[in-house]
């Protein structure tokens, strides 16, 4: 006769599932932040020096702005 003994309670499964969900949510958030920085960098890089000057930036400021995010 075979017996199945499951020693994990529902609480421990939910706790572990929450950790996994937070792990993947962190990955998704990191990818989203990277993509936002990439889009911002590309948009600013496409502006002319005159347009950057109009908004109070120079080309060297682009990397600093992206690093602050």
N, CA, C and O atoms as CSV, one atom per row, in Angstrom:
chain,resi,resn,atom,element,x,y,z
A,1,UNK,N,N,0.837,-1.161,0.000
A,1,UNK,CA,C,0.000,0.000,0.000
A,1,UNK,C,C,0.891,1.236,0.000
A,1,UNK,O,O,1.817,1.341,0.805
A,2,UNK,N,N,0.614,2.160,-0.892
A,2,UNK,CA,C,1.405,3.382,-1.011
A,2,UNK,C,C,0.712,4.511,-0.271
A,2,UNK,O,O,-0.513,4.623,-0.261
A,3,UNK,N,N,1.523,5.328,0.336
A,3,UNK,CA,C,0.971,6.473,1.058
A,3,UNK,C,C,1.668,7.735,0.568
A,3,UNK,O,O,2.869,7.734,0.299
A,4,UNK,N,N,0.919,8.779,0.461
A,4,UNK,CA,C,1.466,10.050,0.028
A,4,UNK,C,C,1.475,10.977,1.237
A,4,UNK,O,O,0.433,11.251,1.832
A,5,UNK,N,N,2.645,11.449,1.584
A,5,UNK,CA,C,2.762,12.331,2.732
A,5,UNK,C,C,3.272,13.678,2.247
A,5,UNK,O,O,4.428,13.801,1.840
A,6,UNK,N,N,2.413,14.682,2.290
A,6,UNK,CA,C,2.786,16.030,1.884
A,6,UNK,C,C,2.949,16.851,3.163
A,6,UNK,O,O,1.967,17.152,3.841
A,7,UNK,N,N,4.185,17.210,3.487
A,7,UNK,CA,C,4.433,17.908,4.741
A,7,UNK,C,C,4.375,19.425,4.600
A,7,UNK,O,O,4.479,20.141,5.596
A,8,UNK,N,N,4.213,19.916,3.398
A,8,UNK,CA,C,4.127,21.363,3.215
A,8,UNK,C,C,2.704,21.825,3.470
A,8,UNK,O,O,1.741,21.218,3.001
A,9,UNK,N,N,2.591,22.896,4.212
A,9,UNK,CA,C,1.262,23.460,4.446
A,9,UNK,C,C,0.940,24.462,3.336
A,9,UNK,O,O,1.814,24.853,2.562
A,10,UNK,N,N,-0.287,24.852,3.275
A,10,UNK,CA,C,-0.703,25.822,2.252
A,10,UNK,C,C,0.013,27.151,2.450
A,10,UNK,O,O,0.293,27.846,1.473
A,11,UNK,N,N,0.313,27.515,3.682
A,11,UNK,CA,C,1.007,28.771,3.956
A,11,UNK,C,C,2.408,28.793,3.386
A,11,UNK,O,O,2.836,29.810,2.839
A,12,UNK,N,N,3.130,27.692,3.501
A,12,UNK,CA,C,4.492,27.668,2.970
A,12,UNK,C,C,4.495,27.683,1.453
A,12,UNK,O,O,5.406,28.245,0.845
A,13,UNK,N,N,3.505,27.083,0.838
A,13,UNK,CA,C,3.414,27.121,-0.626
A,13,UNK,C,C,3.120,28.537,-1.080
A,13,UNK,O,O,3.701,29.011,-2.057
A,14,UNK,N,N,2.220,29.218,-0.379
A,14,UNK,CA,C,1.892,30.598,-0.749
A,14,UNK,C,C,3.100,31.512,-0.543
A,14,UNK,O,O,3.347,32.406,-1.353
A,15,UNK,N,N,3.850,31.292,0.534
A,15,UNK,CA,C,5.039,32.099,0.796
A,15,UNK,C,C,6.066,31.895,-0.309
A,15,UNK,O,O,6.638,32.858,-0.820
A,16,UNK,N,N,6.294,30.654,-0.669
A,16,UNK,CA,C,7.248,30.353,-1.740
A,16,UNK,C,C,6.747,30.914,-3.066
A,16,UNK,O,O,7.536,31.464,-3.835
A,17,UNK,N,N,5.474,30.790,-3.344
A,17,UNK,CA,C,4.908,31.345,-4.573
A,17,UNK,C,C,5.049,32.854,-4.615
A,17,UNK,O,O,5.269,33.426,-5.683
A,18,UNK,N,N,4.927,33.510,-3.464
A,18,UNK,CA,C,5.107,34.950,-3.398
A,18,UNK,C,C,6.528,35.353,-3.699
A,18,UNK,O,O,6.766,36.367,-4.356
A,19,UNK,N,N,7.483,34.561,-3.221
A,19,UNK,CA,C,8.895,34.838,-3.510
A,19,UNK,C,C,9.176,34.717,-4.994
A,19,UNK,O,O,9.882,35.541,-5.574
A,20,UNK,N,N,8.624,33.694,-5.595
A,20,UNK,CA,C,8.829,33.492,-7.035
A,20,UNK,C,C,8.192,34.627,-7.821
A,20,UNK,O,O,8.768,35.131,-8.785
A,21,UNK,N,N,6.994,35.023,-7.398
A,21,UNK,CA,C,6.307,36.122,-8.086
A,21,UNK,C,C,7.102,37.418,-7.945
A,21,UNK,O,O,7.237,38.169,-8.911
A,22,UNK,N,N,7.634,37.690,-6.734
A,22,UNK,CA,C,8.442,38.901,-6.545
A,22,UNK,C,C,9.717,38.846,-7.382
A,22,UNK,O,O,10.151,39.865,-7.919
A,23,UNK,N,N,10.315,37.669,-7.493
A,23,UNK,CA,C,11.519,37.514,-8.308
A,23,UNK,C,C,11.235,37.895,-9.761
A,23,UNK,O,O,11.967,38.682,-10.361
A,24,UNK,N,N,10.162,37.325,-10.317
A,24,UNK,CA,C,9.840,37.621,-11.711
A,24,UNK,C,C,9.354,39.061,-11.885
A,24,UNK,O,O,9.606,39.678,-12.920
A,25,UNK,N,N,8.664,39.595,-10.887
A,25,UNK,CA,C,8.242,40.994,-10.953
A,25,UNK,C,C,9.467,41.906,-10.956
A,25,UNK,O,O,9.482,42.925,-11.648
A,26,UNK,N,N,10.489,41.547,-10.191
A,26,UNK,CA,C,11.734,42.321,-10.190
A,26,UNK,C,C,12.424,42.291,-11.537
A,26,UNK,O,O,12.961,43.301,-11.992
A,27,UNK,N,N,12.410,41.130,-12.175
A,27,UNK,CA,C,13.016,41.013,-13.509
A,27,UNK,C,C,12.244,41.870,-14.507
A,27,UNK,O,O,12.841,42.584,-15.312
A,28,UNK,N,N,10.931,41.796,-14.451
A,28,UNK,CA,C,10.104,42.595,-15.368
A,28,UNK,C,C,10.340,44.086,-15.128
A,28,UNK,O,O,10.434,44.857,-16.083
A,29,UNK,N,N,10.436,44.494,-13.871
A,29,UNK,CA,C,10.673,45.907,-13.552
A,29,UNK,C,C,12.041,46.362,-14.054
A,29,UNK,O,O,12.182,47.479,-14.552
A,30,UNK,N,N,13.047,45.500,-13.925
A,30,UNK,CA,C,14.390,45.854,-14.398
A,30,UNK,C,C,14.411,46.004,-15.919
A,30,UNK,O,O,15.036,46.926,-16.445
A,31,UNK,N,N,13.740,45.114,-16.615
A,31,UNK,CA,C,13.687,45.198,-18.080
A,31,UNK,C,C,12.920,46.449,-18.504
A,31,UNK,O,O,13.309,47.122,-19.459
A,32,UNK,N,N,11.835,46.762,-17.801
A,32,UNK,CA,C,11.058,47.963,-18.131
A,32,UNK,C,C,11.887,49.228,-17.900
A,32,UNK,O,O,11.836,50.155,-18.708
A,33,UNK,N,N,12.651,49.272,-16.802
A,33,UNK,CA,C,13.502,50.442,-16.520
A,33,UNK,C,C,14.596,50.572,-17.577
A,33,UNK,O,O,14.898,51.675,-18.033
A,34,UNK,N,N,15.183,49.447,-17.962
A,34,UNK,CA,C,16.216,49.468,-19.005
A,34,UNK,C,C,15.624,49.984,-20.316
A,34,UNK,O,O,16.249,50.786,-21.011
A,35,UNK,N,N,14.425,49.526,-20.651
A,35,UNK,CA,C,13.805,49.960,-21.906
A,35,UNK,C,C,13.449,51.445,-21.864
A,35,UNK,O,O,13.618,52.149,-22.859
A,36,UNK,N,N,12.959,51.926,-20.721
A,36,UNK,CA,C,12.659,53.356,-20.595
A,36,UNK,C,C,13.918,54.195,-20.789
A,36,UNK,O,O,13.890,55.217,-21.474
A,37,UNK,N,N,15.020,53.762,-20.184
A,37,UNK,CA,C,16.282,54.488,-20.331
A,37,UNK,C,C,16.751,54.462,-21.785
A,37,UNK,O,O,17.257,55.462,-22.293
A,38,UNK,N,N,16.587,53.337,-22.444
A,38,UNK,CA,C,16.994,53.209,-23.846
A,38,UNK,C,C,16.180,54.138,-24.736
A,38,UNK,O,O,16.731,54.809,-25.609
A,39,UNK,N,N,14.870,54.176,-24.514
A,39,UNK,CA,C,13.995,55.036,-25.324
A,39,UNK,C,C,14.339,56.507,-25.089
A,39,UNK,O,O,14.408,57.291,-26.036
A,40,UNK,N,N,14.553,56.877,-23.827
A,40,UNK,CA,C,14.903,58.266,-23.507
A,40,UNK,C,C,16.226,58.652,-24.142
A,40,UNK,O,O,16.351,59.727,-24.728
A,41,UNK,N,N,17.220,57.770,-24.025
A,41,UNK,CA,C,18.539,58.049,-24.617
A,41,UNK,C,C,18.419,58.231,-26.123
A,41,UNK,O,O,19.008,59.155,-26.683
A,42,UNK,N,N,17.669,57.366,-26.780
A,42,UNK,CA,C,17.505,57.468,-28.236
A,42,UNK,C,C,16.771,58.745,-28.634
A,42,UNK,O,O,17.128,59.391,-29.619
A,43,UNK,N,N,15.744,59.107,-27.864
A,43,UNK,CA,C,14.986,60.328,-28.185
A,43,UNK,C,C,15.862,61.567,-28.032
A,43,UNK,O,O,15.836,62.458,-28.881
A,44,UNK,N,N,16.636,61.623,-26.951
A,44,UNK,CA,C,17.518,62.780,-26.760
A,44,UNK,C,C,18.651,62.796,-27.789
A,44,UNK,O,O,19.056,63.868,-28.238
A,45,UNK,N,N,19.155,61.650,-28.159
A,45,UNK,CA,C,20.249,61.586,-29.130
A,45,UNK,C,C,19.795,62.047,-30.515
A,45,UNK,O,O,20.599,62.542,-31.305
A,46,UNK,N,N,18.499,61.880,-30.806
A,46,UNK,CA,C,17.986,62.300,-32.109
A,46,UNK,C,C,17.829,63.815,-32.223
A,46,UNK,O,O,17.734,64.347,-33.329
A,47,UNK,N,N,17.800,64.510,-31.089
A,47,UNK,CA,C,17.644,65.965,-31.127
A,47,UNK,C,C,18.926,66.627,-31.625
A,47,UNK,O,O,20.027,66.120,-31.411
A,48,UNK,N,N,18.764,67.751,-32.284
A,48,UNK,CA,C,19.931,68.509,-32.738
A,48,UNK,C,C,20.530,69.246,-31.548
A,48,UNK,O,O,19.907,69.343,-30.490
A,49,UNK,N,N,21.737,69.762,-31.724
A,49,UNK,CA,C,22.376,70.529,-30.658
A,49,UNK,C,C,21.542,71.765,-30.313
A,49,UNK,O,O,21.468,72.160,-29.149
A,50,UNK,N,N,20.933,72.359,-31.293
A,50,UNK,CA,C,20.080,73.539,-31.078
A,50,UNK,C,C,18.860,73.171,-30.229
A,50,UNK,O,O,18.499,73.896,-29.301
A,51,UNK,N,N,18.228,72.041,-30.554
A,51,UNK,CA,C,17.061,71.603,-29.794
A,51,UNK,C,C,17.441,71.240,-28.354
A,51,UNK,O,O,16.697,71.539,-27.420
A,52,UNK,N,N,18.582,70.606,-28.180
A,52,UNK,CA,C,19.052,70.297,-26.825
A,52,UNK,C,C,19.314,71.579,-26.043
A,52,UNK,O,O,18.987,71.669,-24.860
A,53,UNK,N,N,19.906,72.572,-26.711
A,53,UNK,CA,C,20.175,73.855,-26.060
A,53,UNK,C,C,18.870,74.547,-25.653
A,53,UNK,O,O,18.814,75.208,-24.617
A,54,UNK,N,N,17.835,74.395,-26.460
A,54,UNK,CA,C,16.532,74.991,-26.142
A,54,UNK,C,C,15.948,74.433,-24.845
A,54,UNK,O,O,15.247,75.146,-24.127
A,55,UNK,N,N,16.228,73.180,-24.542
A,55,UNK,CA,C,15.704,72.591,-23.302
A,55,UNK,C,C,16.754,72.592,-22.185
A,55,UNK,O,O,16.561,71.971,-21.139
A,56,UNK,N,N,17.867,73.298,-22.421
A,56,UNK,CA,C,18.871,73.476,-21.377
A,56,UNK,C,C,19.823,72.320,-21.205
A,56,UNK,O,O,20.372,72.118,-20.123
A,57,UNK,N,N,20.024,71.557,-22.263
A,57,UNK,CA,C,20.944,70.416,-22.190
A,57,UNK,C,C,22.014,70.530,-23.258
A,57,UNK,O,O,21.871,71.261,-24.238
A,58,UNK,N,N,23.088,69.790,-23.042
A,58,UNK,CA,C,24.066,69.595,-24.100
A,58,UNK,C,C,24.218,68.086,-24.288
A,58,UNK,O,O,23.724,67.303,-23.476
A,59,UNK,N,N,24.886,67.689,-25.336
A,59,UNK,CA,C,24.997,66.277,-25.663
A,59,UNK,C,C,25.649,65.470,-24.532
A,59,UNK,O,O,25.322,64.301,-24.326
A,60,UNK,N,N,26.569,66.104,-23.807
A,60,UNK,CA,C,27.252,65.406,-22.711
A,60,UNK,C,C,26.314,65.132,-21.534
A,60,UNK,O,O,26.603,64.260,-20.714
A,61,UNK,N,N,25.211,65.851,-21.436
A,61,UNK,CA,C,24.259,65.659,-20.337
A,61,UNK,C,C,23.398,64.405,-20.494
A,61,UNK,O,O,22.820,63.935,-19.514
A,62,UNK,N,N,23.305,63.871,-21.676
A,62,UNK,CA,C,22.418,62.746,-21.939
A,62,UNK,C,C,22.752,61.554,-21.039
A,62,UNK,O,O,21.857,60.982,-20.417
A,63,UNK,N,N,24.009,61.180,-20.966
A,63,UNK,CA,C,24.387,60.029,-20.144
A,63,UNK,C,C,24.121,60.273,-18.668
A,63,UNK,O,O,23.746,59.348,-17.947
A,64,UNK,N,N,24.307,61.502,-18.209
A,64,UNK,CA,C,24.030,61.822,-16.800
A,64,UNK,C,C,22.539,61.725,-16.494
A,64,UNK,O,O,22.151,61.263,-15.421
A,65,UNK,N,N,21.716,62.154,-17.422
A,65,UNK,CA,C,20.268,62.086,-17.228
A,65,UNK,C,C,19.824,60.625,-17.158
A,65,UNK,O,O,19.001,60.264,-16.317
A,66,UNK,N,N,20.359,59.801,-18.024
A,66,UNK,CA,C,19.997,58.385,-18.039
A,66,UNK,C,C,20.477,57.691,-16.765
A,66,UNK,O,O,19.785,56.821,-16.237
A,67,UNK,N,N,21.642,58.066,-16.276
A,67,UNK,CA,C,22.195,57.428,-15.073
A,67,UNK,C,C,21.376,57.763,-13.827
A,67,UNK,O,O,21.340,56.964,-12.891
A,68,UNK,N,N,20.727,58.909,-13.792
A,68,UNK,CA,C,19.912,59.313,-12.638
A,68,UNK,C,C,18.640,58.529,-12.510
A,68,UNK,O,O,18.087,58.449,-11.413
A,69,UNK,N,N,18.149,57.950,-13.572
A,69,UNK,CA,C,16.867,57.249,-13.540
A,69,UNK,C,C,16.980,56.070,-12.697
A,69,UNK,O,O,16.007,55.333,-12.534
